[in-house]
C-alpha cells in the first residue's frame, strides 16, 4: 500500500498520520511515540488505524462531502479547486 504523510509532529511527543489505499481498501493510520505512550502503553510506540473497504468508498465520499463541502453553497467550486490543487482527474462543465 502506497501512503503519504498527512501530518507530522516532531519532538518529545511524536505523531505521524499517514493515508493510503490499494485496490481493496483505504486506510488512515497514526503512530504515536514518547513518554506518554511509554507510560500508558508500556511500549515505545502505539499505532492505530481506520480502514474502509473498497465497497464502502462511495459511502465515504458522500460522508466526507456532507462533512466538508456542505457549509455554504460553494461545494461545486470547492470540489473543483481541490481536484485542481491535488491533480485529481475531474471534469467541470456548465449549461451555456
Helices and strands as residue ranges (DSSP letters): E 2-9, E 14-21, E 25-33, H 35-41, E 45-53, G 54-56, H 57-68, H 75-85
